[in-house]
């Protein structure tokens, strides 16, 4: 599960660095197993990453 979270976080950071998306709010949402993945993503990232 940690590998899924790390891969998702890597993809998020790649998209976040794109011009149209770097100014938008960023937030996490997950349900059931997705909730676990989003929680792990949060713990693997800087808190300032999430602005929404």
PDBQT receptor file of N, H, CA, C and O in Angstrom, charges set to zero:
ATOM      1  N   UNK A   1       0.825  -1.191   0.000  1.00  0.00    +0.000 N 
ATOM      2  CA  UNK A   1       0.000   0.000   0.000  1.00  0.00    +0.000 C 
ATOM      3  C   UNK A   1       0.875   1.262   0.000  1.00  0.00    +0.000 C 
ATOM      4  O   UNK A   1       0.516   2.272  -0.606  1.00  0.00    +0.000 OA
ATOM      5  N   UNK A   2       2.014   1.196   0.679  1.00  0.00    +0.000 N 
ATOM      6  H   UNK A   2       2.305   0.375   1.171  1.00  0.00    +0.000 HD
ATOM      7  CA  UNK A   2       2.903   2.365   0.695  1.00  0.00    +0.000 C 
ATOM      8  C   UNK A   2       3.446   2.677  -0.696  1.00  0.00    +0.000 C 
ATOM      9  O   UNK A   2       3.678   3.840  -1.026  1.00  0.00    +0.000 OA
ATOM     10  N   UNK A   3       3.648   1.643  -1.512  1.00  0.00    +0.000 N 
ATOM     11  H   UNK A   3       3.459   0.698  -1.244  1.00  0.00    +0.000 HD
ATOM     12  CA  UNK A   3       4.123   1.865  -2.880  1.00  0.00    +0.000 C 
ATOM     13  C   UNK A   3       3.046   2.561  -3.711  1.00  0.00    +0.000 C 
ATOM     14  O   UNK A   3       3.361   3.426  -4.528  1.00  0.00    +0.000 OA
ATOM     15  N   UNK A   4       1.794   2.197  -3.513  1.00  0.00    +0.000 N 
ATOM     16  H   UNK A   4       1.538   1.495  -2.849  1.00  0.00    +0.000 HD
ATOM     17  CA  UNK A   4       0.684   2.861  -4.214  1.00  0.00    +0.000 C 
ATOM     18  C   UNK A   4       0.641   4.336  -3.829  1.00  0.00    +0.000 C 
ATOM     19  O   UNK A   4       0.493   5.205  -4.689  1.00  0.00    +0.000 OA
ATOM     20  N   UNK A   5       0.771   4.612  -2.541  1.00  0.00    +0.000 N 
ATOM     21  H   UNK A   5       0.891   3.907  -1.843  1.00  0.00    +0.000 HD
ATOM     22  CA  UNK A   5       0.746   5.998  -2.073  1.00  0.00    +0.000 C 
ATOM     23  C   UNK A   5       1.931   6.785  -2.630  1.00  0.00    +0.000 C 
ATOM     24  O   UNK A   5       1.768   7.933  -3.043  1.00  0.00    +0.000 OA
ATOM     25  N   UNK A   6       3.105   6.189  -2.647  1.00  0.00    +0.000 N 
ATOM     26  H   UNK A   6       3.237   5.257  -2.312  1.00  0.00    +0.000 HD
ATOM     27  CA  UNK A   6       4.295   6.881  -3.162  1.00  0.00    +0.000 C 
ATOM     28  C   UNK A   6       4.166   7.156  -4.658  1.00  0.00    +0.000 C 
ATOM     29  O   UNK A   6       4.551   8.226  -5.128  1.00  0.00    +0.000 OA
ATOM     30  N   UNK A   7       3.628   6.196  -5.404  1.00  0.00    +0.000 N 
ATOM     31  H   UNK A   7       3.316   5.326  -5.022  1.00  0.00    +0.000 HD
ATOM     32  CA  UNK A   7       3.434   6.386  -6.842  1.00  0.00    +0.000 C 
ATOM     33  C   UNK A   7       2.408   7.476  -7.106  1.00  0.00    +0.000 C 
ATOM     34  O   UNK A   7       2.603   8.318  -7.982  1.00  0.00    +0.000 OA
ATOM     35  N   UNK A   8       1.318   7.462  -6.352  1.00  0.00    +0.000 N 
ATOM     36  H   UNK A   8       1.160   6.778  -5.640  1.00  0.00    +0.000 HD
ATOM     37  CA  UNK A   8       0.278   8.486  -6.513  1.00  0.00    +0.000 C 
ATOM     38  C   UNK A   8       0.810   9.866  -6.156  1.00  0.00    +0.000 C 
ATOM     39  O   UNK A   8       0.498  10.847  -6.832  1.00  0.00    +0.000 OA
ATOM     40  N   UNK A   9       1.603   9.948  -5.112  1.00  0.00    +0.000 N 
ATOM     41  H   UNK A   9       1.857   9.152  -4.563  1.00  0.00    +0.000 HD
ATOM     42  CA  UNK A   9       2.187  11.222  -4.710  1.00  0.00    +0.000 C 
ATOM     43  C   UNK A   9       3.163  11.734  -5.769  1.00  0.00    +0.000 C 
ATOM     44  O   UNK A   9       3.204  12.932  -6.049  1.00  0.00    +0.000 OA
ATOM     45  N   UNK A  10       3.933  10.845  -6.346  1.00  0.00    +0.000 N 
ATOM     46  H   UNK A  10       3.899   9.872  -6.118  1.00  0.00    +0.000 HD
ATOM     47  CA  UNK A  10       4.855  11.233  -7.413  1.00  0.00    +0.000 C 
ATOM     48  C   UNK A  10       4.094  11.781  -8.616  1.00  0.00    +0.000 C 
ATOM     49  O   UNK A  10       4.486  12.797  -9.189  1.00  0.00    +0.000 OA
ATOM     50  N   UNK A  11       3.014  11.118  -8.997  1.00  0.00    +0.000 N 
ATOM     51  H   UNK A  11       2.695  10.292  -8.532  1.00  0.00    +0.000 HD
ATOM     52  CA  UNK A  11       2.188  11.591 -10.108  1.00  0.00    +0.000 C 
ATOM     53  C   UNK A  11       1.573  12.945  -9.773  1.00  0.00    +0.000 C 
ATOM     54  O   UNK A  11       1.557  13.846 -10.612  1.00  0.00    +0.000 OA
ATOM     55  N   UNK A  12       1.067  13.090  -8.551  1.00  0.00    +0.000 N 
ATOM     56  H   UNK A  12       1.080  12.358  -7.870  1.00  0.00    +0.000 HD
ATOM     57  CA  UNK A  12       0.478  14.365  -8.130  1.00  0.00    +0.000 C 
ATOM     58  C   UNK A  12       1.498  15.494  -8.244  1.00  0.00    +0.000 C 
ATOM     59  O   UNK A  12       1.182  16.563  -8.766  1.00  0.00    +0.000 OA
ATOM     60  N   UNK A  13       2.711  15.266  -7.763  1.00  0.00    +0.000 N 
ATOM     61  H   UNK A  13       2.968  14.398  -7.339  1.00  0.00    +0.000 HD
ATOM     62  CA  UNK A  13       3.741  16.308  -7.813  1.00  0.00    +0.000 C 
ATOM     63  C   UNK A  13       4.092  16.672  -9.250  1.00  0.00    +0.000 C 
ATOM     64  O   UNK A  13       4.343  17.839  -9.553  1.00  0.00    +0.000 OA
ATOM     65  N   UNK A  14       4.111  15.687 -10.129  1.00  0.00    +0.000 N 
ATOM     66  H   UNK A  14       3.907  14.739  -9.883  1.00  0.00    +0.000 HD
ATOM     67  CA  UNK A  14       4.388  15.947 -11.546  1.00  0.00    +0.000 C 
ATOM     68  C   UNK A  14       3.297  16.840 -12.146  1.00  0.00    +0.000 C 
ATOM     69  O   UNK A  14       3.600  17.815 -12.834  1.00  0.00    +0.000 OA
ATOM     70  N   UNK A  15       2.044  16.509 -11.886  1.00  0.00    +0.000 N 
ATOM     71  H   UNK A  15       1.799  15.717 -11.327  1.00  0.00    +0.000 HD
ATOM     72  CA  UNK A  15       0.929  17.310 -12.408  1.00  0.00    +0.000 C 
ATOM     73  C   UNK A  15       0.914  18.681 -11.748  1.00  0.00    +0.000 C 
ATOM     74  O   UNK A  15       0.654  19.688 -12.407  1.00  0.00    +0.000 OA
ATOM     75  N   UNK A  16       1.186  18.721 -10.469  1.00  0.00    +0.000 N 
ATOM     76  H   UNK A  16       1.397  17.904  -9.934  1.00  0.00    +0.000 HD
ATOM     77  CA  UNK A  16       1.148  19.977  -9.708  1.00  0.00    +0.000 C 
ATOM     78  C   UNK A  16       2.165  20.987 -10.237  1.00  0.00    +0.000 C 
ATOM     79  O   UNK A  16       1.931  22.193 -10.154  1.00  0.00    +0.000 OA
ATOM     80  N   UNK A  17       3.259  20.529 -10.765  1.00  0.00    +0.000 N 
ATOM     81  H   UNK A  17       3.449  19.549 -10.833  1.00  0.00    +0.000 HD
ATOM     82  CA  UNK A  17       4.283  21.419 -11.304  1.00  0.00    +0.000 C 
ATOM     83  C   UNK A  17       3.941  21.943 -12.687  1.00  0.00    +0.000 C 
ATOM     84  O   UNK A  17       4.656  22.796 -13.213  1.00  0.00    +0.000 OA
ATOM     85  N   UNK A  18       2.863  21.452 -13.289  1.00  0.00    +0.000 N 
ATOM     86  H   UNK A  18       2.283  20.759 -12.862  1.00  0.00    +0.000 HD
ATOM     87  CA  UNK A  18       2.422  21.938 -14.600  1.00  0.00    +0.000 C 
ATOM     88  C   UNK A  18       1.776  23.302 -14.452  1.00  0.00    +0.000 C 
ATOM     89  O   UNK A  18       1.107  23.580 -13.456  1.00  0.00    +0.000 OA
ATOM     90  N   UNK A  19       1.976  24.140 -15.436  1.00  0.00    +0.000 N 
ATOM     91  H   UNK A  19       2.519  23.914 -16.245  1.00  0.00    +0.000 HD
ATOM     92  CA  UNK A  19       1.495  25.521 -15.390  1.00  0.00    +0.000 C 
ATOM     93  C   UNK A  19      -0.002  25.652 -15.072  1.00  0.00    +0.000 C 
ATOM     94  O   UNK A  19      -0.342  26.445 -14.195  1.00  0.00    +0.000 OA
ATOM     95  N   UNK A  20      -0.904  24.933 -15.722  1.00  0.00    +0.000 N 
ATOM     96  H   UNK A  20      -0.628  24.288 -16.434  1.00  0.00    +0.000 HD
ATOM     97  CA  UNK A  20      -2.324  25.192 -15.437  1.00  0.00    +0.000 C 
ATOM     98  C   UNK A  20      -2.774  24.744 -14.041  1.00  0.00    +0.000 C 
ATOM     99  O   UNK A  20      -3.831  25.167 -13.572  1.00  0.00    +0.000 OA
ATOM    100  N   UNK A  21      -1.992  23.903 -13.379  1.00  0.00    +0.000 N 
ATOM    101  H   UNK A  21      -1.134  23.560 -13.760  1.00  0.00    +0.000 HD
ATOM    102  CA  UNK A  21      -2.454  23.323 -12.119  1.00  0.00    +0.000 C 
ATOM    103  C   UNK A  21      -1.726  23.832 -10.882  1.00  0.00    +0.000 C 
ATOM    104  O   UNK A  21      -2.160  23.548  -9.765  1.00  0.00    +0.000 OA
ATOM    105  N   UNK A  22      -0.640  24.572 -11.042  1.00  0.00    +0.000 N 
ATOM    106  H   UNK A  22      -0.288  24.803 -11.949  1.00  0.00    +0.000 HD
ATOM    107  CA  UNK A  22       0.154  24.942  -9.866  1.00  0.00    +0.000 C 
ATOM    108  C   UNK A  22      -0.498  26.016  -9.001  1.00  0.00    +0.000 C 
ATOM    109  O   UNK A  22      -0.052  26.237  -7.875  1.00  0.00    +0.000 OA
ATOM    110  N   UNK A  23      -1.524  26.681  -9.483  1.00  0.00    +0.000 N 
ATOM    111  H   UNK A  23      -1.886  26.502 -10.398  1.00  0.00    +0.000 HD
ATOM    112  CA  UNK A  23      -2.196  27.721  -8.695  1.00  0.00    +0.000 C 
ATOM    113  C   UNK A  23      -3.494  27.228  -8.053  1.00  0.00    +0.000 C 
ATOM    114  O   UNK A  23      -4.080  27.934  -7.233  1.00  0.00    +0.000 OA
ATOM    115  N   UNK A  24      -3.948  26.032  -8.412  1.00  0.00    +0.000 N 
ATOM    116  H   UNK A  24      -3.472  25.458  -9.078  1.00  0.00    +0.000 HD
ATOM    117  CA  UNK A  24      -5.214  25.515  -7.896  1.00  0.00    +0.000 C 
ATOM    118  C   UNK A  24      -5.039  24.932  -6.500  1.00  0.00    +0.000 C 
ATOM    119  O   UNK A  24      -3.943  24.489  -6.157  1.00  0.00    +0.000 OA
ATOM    120  N   UNK A  25      -6.098  24.923  -5.683  1.00  0.00    +0.000 N 
ATOM    121  H   UNK A  25      -6.988  25.283  -5.962  1.00  0.00    +0.000 HD
ATOM    122  CA  UNK A  25      -6.017  24.284  -4.376  1.00  0.00    +0.000 C 
ATOM    123  C   UNK A  25      -5.756  22.783  -4.525  1.00  0.00    +0.000 C 
ATOM    124  O   UNK A  25      -6.216  22.160  -5.481  1.00  0.00    +0.000 OA
ATOM    125  N   UNK A  26      -5.036  22.223  -3.600  1.00  0.00    +0.000 N 
ATOM    126  H   UNK A  26      -4.662  22.729  -2.823  1.00  0.00    +0.000 HD
ATOM    127  CA  UNK A  26      -4.741  20.788  -3.613  1.00  0.00    +0.000 C 
ATOM    128  C   UNK A  26      -5.250  20.174  -2.315  1.00  0.00    +0.000 C 
ATOM    129  O   UNK A  26      -4.937  20.651  -1.224  1.00  0.00    +0.000 OA
ATOM    130  N   UNK A  27      -6.031  19.122  -2.445  1.00  0.00    +0.000 N 
ATOM    131  H   UNK A  27      -6.286  18.734  -3.331  1.00  0.00    +0.000 HD
ATOM    132  CA  UNK A  27      -6.555  18.457  -1.262  1.00  0.00    +0.000 C 
ATOM    133  C   UNK A  27      -6.606  16.958  -1.500  1.00  0.00    +0.000 C 
ATOM    134  O   UNK A  27      -6.497  16.489  -2.634  1.00  0.00    +0.000 OA
ATOM    135  N   UNK A  28      -6.772  16.219  -0.420  1.00  0.00    +0.000 N 
ATOM    136  H   UNK A  28      -6.860  16.599   0.500  1.00  0.00    +0.000 HD
ATOM    137  CA  UNK A  28      -6.848  14.762  -0.480  1.00  0.00    +0.000 C 
ATOM    138  C   UNK A  28      -8.262  14.316  -0.147  1.00  0.00    +0.000 C 
ATOM    139  O   UNK A  28      -8.930  14.907   0.701  1.00  0.00    +0.000 OA
ATOM    140  N   UNK A  29      -8.708  13.270  -0.821  1.00  0.00    +0.000 N 
ATOM    141  H   UNK A  29      -8.165  12.789  -1.510  1.00  0.00    +0.000 HD
ATOM    142  CA  UNK A  29      -9.994  12.661  -0.518  1.00  0.00    +0.000 C 
ATOM    143  C   UNK A  29      -9.892  11.182  -0.823  1.00  0.00    +0.000 C 
ATOM    144  O   UNK A  29      -9.426  10.799  -1.896  1.00  0.00    +0.000 OA
ATOM    145  N   UNK A  30     -10.312  10.365   0.089  1.00  0.00    +0.000 N 
ATOM    146  H   UNK A  30     -10.691  10.676   0.961  1.00  0.00    +0.000 HD
ATOM    147  CA  UNK A  30     -10.314   8.927  -0.143  1.00  0.00    +0.000 C 
ATOM    148  C   UNK A  30     -11.341   8.250   0.730  1.00  0.00    +0.000 C 
ATOM    149  O   UNK A  30     -11.708   8.748   1.794  1.00  0.00    +0.000 OA
ATOM    150  N   UNK A  31     -11.799   7.102   0.261  1.00  0.00    +0.000 N 
ATOM    151  H   UNK A  31     -11.501   6.697  -0.603  1.00  0.00    +0.000 HD
ATOM    152  CA  UNK A  31     -12.802   6.338   0.992  1.00  0.00    +0.000 C 
ATOM    153  C   UNK A  31     -12.344   4.889   1.047  1.00  0.00    +0.000 C 
ATOM    154  O   UNK A  31     -11.851   4.350   0.056  1.00  0.00    +0.000 OA
ATOM    155  N   UNK A  32     -12.503   4.267   2.190  1.00  0.00    +0.000 N 
ATOM    156  H   UNK A  32     -12.904   4.705   2.995  1.00  0.00    +0.000 HD
ATOM    157  CA  UNK A  32     -12.138   2.875   2.389  1.00  0.00    +0.000 C 
ATOM    158  C   UNK A  32     -10.638   2.684   2.129  1.00  0.00    +0.000 C 
ATOM    159  O   UNK A  32      -9.827   3.334   2.789  1.00  0.00    +0.000 OA
ATOM    160  N   UNK A  33     -10.250   1.828   1.204  1.00  0.00    +0.000 N 
ATOM    161  H   UNK A  33     -10.908   1.300   0.668  1.00  0.00    +0.000 HD
ATOM    162  CA  UNK A  33      -8.824   1.618   0.947  1.00  0.00    +0.000 C 
ATOM    163  C   UNK A  33      -8.181   2.877   0.363  1.00  0.00    +0.000 C 
ATOM    164  O   UNK A  33      -7.000   3.135   0.596  1.00  0.00    +0.000 OA
ATOM    165  N   UNK A  34      -8.949   3.658  -0.391  1.00  0.00    +0.000 N 
ATOM    166  H   UNK A  34      -9.908   3.449  -0.580  1.00  0.00    +0.000 HD
ATOM    167  CA  UNK A  34      -8.447   4.936  -0.898  1.00  0.00    +0.000 C 
ATOM    168  C   UNK A  34      -8.148   5.901   0.235  1.00  0.00    +0.000 C 
ATOM    169  O   UNK A  34      -7.242   6.727   0.125  1.00  0.00    +0.000 OA
ATOM    170  N   UNK A  35      -8.902   5.805   1.323  1.00  0.00    +0.000 N 
ATOM    171  H   UNK A  35      -9.638   5.134   1.412  1.00  0.00    +0.000 HD
ATOM    172  CA  UNK A  35      -8.630   6.621   2.501  1.00  0.00    +0.000 C 
ATOM    173  C   UNK A  35      -7.277   6.294   3.108  1.00  0.00    +0.000 C 
ATOM    174  O   UNK A  35      -6.552   7.182   3.555  1.00  0.00    +0.000 OA
ATOM    175  N   UNK A  36      -6.947   5.016   3.118  1.00  0.00    +0.000 N 
ATOM    176  H   UNK A  36      -7.535   4.295   2.755  1.00  0.00    +0.000 HD
ATOM    177  CA  UNK A  36      -5.629   4.607   3.605  1.00  0.00    +0.000 C 
ATOM    178  C   UNK A  36      -4.533   5.143   2.694  1.00  0.00    +0.000 C 
ATOM    179  O   UNK A  36      -3.509   5.633   3.170  1.00  0.00    +0.000 OA
ATOM    180  N   UNK A  37      -4.747   5.048   1.382  1.00  0.00    +0.000 N 
ATOM    181  H   UNK A  37      -5.579   4.649   0.996  1.00  0.00    +0.000 HD
ATOM    182  CA  UNK A  37      -3.747   5.548   0.432  1.00  0.00    +0.000 C 
ATOM    183  C   UNK A  37      -3.553   7.049   0.592  1.00  0.00    +0.000 C 
ATOM    184  O   UNK A  37      -2.418   7.525   0.582  1.00  0.00    +0.000 OA
ATOM    185  N   UNK A  38      -4.640   7.807   0.739  1.00  0.00    +0.000 N 
ATOM    186  H   UNK A  38      -5.563   7.421   0.747  1.00  0.00    +0.000 HD
ATOM    187  CA  UNK A  38      -4.503   9.254   0.892  1.00  0.00    +0.000 C 
ATOM    188  C   UNK A  38      -3.849   9.618   2.220  1.00  0.00    +0.000 C 
ATOM    189  O   UNK A  38      -3.085  10.581   2.289  1.00  0.00    +0.000 OA
ATOM    190  N   UNK A  39      -4.139   8.863   3.269  1.00  0.00    +0.000 N 
ATOM    191  H   UNK A  39      -4.760   8.082   3.213  1.00  0.00    +0.000 HD
ATOM    192  CA  UNK A  39      -3.492   9.120   4.555  1.00  0.00    +0.000 C 
ATOM    193  C   UNK A  39      -1.983   8.893   4.438  1.00  0.00    +0.000 C 
ATOM    194  O   UNK A  39      -1.192   9.683   4.954  1.00  0.00    +0.000 OA
ATOM    195  N   UNK A  40      -1.591   7.821   3.765  1.00  0.00    +0.000 N 
ATOM    196  H   UNK A  40      -2.233   7.179   3.347  1.00  0.00    +0.000 HD
ATOM    197  CA  UNK A  40      -0.165   7.559   3.573  1.00  0.00    +0.000 C 
ATOM    198  C   UNK A  40       0.482   8.623   2.696  1.00  0.00    +0.000 C 
ATOM    199  O   UNK A  40       1.623   9.016   2.937  1.00  0.00    +0.000 OA
ATOM    200  N   UNK A  41      -0.239   9.093   1.678  1.00  0.00    +0.000 N 
ATOM    201  H   UNK A  41      -1.167   8.774   1.482  1.00  0.00    +0.000 HD
ATOM    202  CA  UNK A  41       0.284  10.184   0.842  1.00  0.00    +0.000 C 
ATOM    203  C   UNK A  41       0.543  11.421   1.698  1.00  0.00    +0.000 C 
ATOM    204  O   UNK A  41       1.564  12.090   1.541  1.00  0.00    +0.000 OA
ATOM    205  N   UNK A  42      -0.382  11.718   2.598  1.00  0.00    +0.000 N 
ATOM    206  H   UNK A  42      -1.212  11.175   2.725  1.00  0.00    +0.000 HD
ATOM    207  CA  UNK A  42      -0.215  12.883   3.466  1.00  0.00    +0.000 C 
ATOM    208  C   UNK A  42       1.028  12.730   4.344  1.00  0.00    +0.000 C 
ATOM    209  O   UNK A  42       1.808  13.670   4.494  1.00  0.00    +0.000 OA
ATOM    210  N   UNK A  43       1.207  11.549   4.917  1.00  0.00    +0.000 N 
ATOM    211  H   UNK A  43       0.573  10.785   4.795  1.00  0.00    +0.000 HD
ATOM    212  CA  UNK A  43       2.350  11.328   5.800  1.00  0.00    +0.000 C 
ATOM    213  C   UNK A  43       3.679  11.313   5.047  1.00  0.00    +0.000 C 
ATOM    214  O   UNK A  43       4.723  11.568   5.648  1.00  0.00    +0.000 OA
ATOM    215  N   UNK A  44       3.663  11.018   3.743  1.00  0.00    +0.000 N 
ATOM    216  H   UNK A  44       2.815  10.810   3.255  1.00  0.00    +0.000 HD
ATOM    217  CA  UNK A  44       4.885  10.982   2.945  1.00  0.00    +0.000 C 
ATOM    218  C   UNK A  44       5.222  12.339   2.330  1.00  0.00    +0.000 C 
ATOM    219  O   UNK A  44       6.249  12.472   1.665  1.00  0.00    +0.000 OA
ATOM    220  N   UNK A  45       4.379  13.340   2.538  1.00  0.00    +0.000 N 
ATOM    221  H   UNK A  45       3.544  13.231   3.078  1.00  0.00    +0.000 HD
ATOM    222  CA  UNK A  45       4.590  14.641   1.896  1.00  0.00    +0.000 C 
ATOM    223  C   UNK A  45       4.737  15.741   2.945  1.00  0.00    +0.000 C 
ATOM    224  O   UNK A  45       4.492  15.534   4.134  1.00  0.00    +0.000 OA
ATOM    225  N   UNK A  46       5.140  16.903   2.471  1.00  0.00    +0.000 N 
ATOM    226  H   UNK A  46       5.339  17.071   1.505  1.00  0.00    +0.000 HD
ATOM    227  CA  UNK A  46       5.189  18.085   3.330  1.00  0.00    +0.000 C 
ATOM    228  C   UNK A  46       3.752  18.574   3.555  1.00  0.00    +0.000 C 
ATOM    229  O   UNK A  46       2.965  18.584   2.609  1.00  0.00    +0.000 OA
ATOM    230  N   UNK A  47       3.392  18.975   4.766  1.00  0.00    +0.000 N 
ATOM    231  H   UNK A  47       4.032  18.968   5.535  1.00  0.00    +0.000 HD
ATOM    232  CA  UNK A  47       2.030  19.454   5.011  1.00  0.00    +0.000 C 
ATOM    233  C   UNK A  47       1.630  20.640   4.138  1.00  0.00    +0.000 C 
ATOM    234  O   UNK A  47       0.450  20.801   3.826  1.00  0.00    +0.000 OA
ATOM    235  N   UNK A  48       2.581  21.462   3.742  1.00  0.00    +0.000 N 
ATOM    236  H   UNK A  48       3.539  21.331   3.995  1.00  0.00    +0.000 HD
ATOM    237  CA  UNK A  48       2.262  22.628   2.912  1.00  0.00    +0.000 C 
ATOM    238  C   UNK A  48       1.871  22.239   1.486  1.00  0.00    +0.000 C 
ATOM    239  O   UNK A  48       1.422  23.088   0.716  1.00  0.00    +0.000 OA
ATOM    240  N   UNK A  49       2.036  20.968   1.128  1.00  0.00    +0.000 N 
ATOM    241  H   UNK A  49       2.401  20.278   1.754  1.00  0.00    +0.000 HD
ATOM    242  CA  UNK A  49       1.647  20.486  -0.202  1.00  0.00    +0.000 C 
ATOM    243  C   UNK A  49       0.147  20.623  -0.403  1.00  0.00    +0.000 C 
ATOM    244  O   UNK A  49      -0.317  20.909  -1.507  1.00  0.00    +0.000 OA
ATOM    245  N   UNK A  50      -0.597  20.418   0.657  1.00  0.00    +0.000 N 
ATOM    246  H   UNK A  50      -0.220  20.185   1.554  1.00  0.00    +0.000 HD
ATOM    247  CA  UNK A  50      -2.062  20.369   0.574  1.00  0.00    +0.000 C 
ATOM    248  C   UNK A  50      -2.634  21.706   1.020  1.00  0.00    +0.000 C 
ATOM    249  O   UNK A  50      -2.493  22.101   2.177  1.00  0.00    +0.000 OA
ATOM    250  N   UNK A  51      -3.275  22.388   0.097  1.00  0.00    +0.000 N 
ATOM    251  H   UNK A  51      -3.390  22.066  -0.843  1.00  0.00    +0.000 HD
ATOM    252  CA  UNK A  51      -3.726  23.758   0.350  1.00  0.00    +0.000 C 
ATOM    253  C   UNK A  51      -5.236  23.908   0.314  1.00  0.00    +0.000 C 
ATOM    254  O   UNK A  51      -5.747  24.998   0.571  1.00  0.00    +0.000 OA
ATOM    255  N   UNK A  52      -5.948  22.867   0.010  1.00  0.00    +0.000 N 
ATOM    256  H   UNK A  52      -5.532  21.982  -0.199  1.00  0.00    +0.000 HD
ATOM    257  CA  UNK A  52      -7.403  22.961  -0.125  1.00  0.00    +0.000 C 
ATOM    258  C   UNK A  52      -8.109  22.532   1.123  1.00  0.00    +0.000 C 
ATOM    259  O   UNK A  52      -9.339  22.551   1.175  1.00  0.00    +0.000 OA
TER     260      UNK A  52
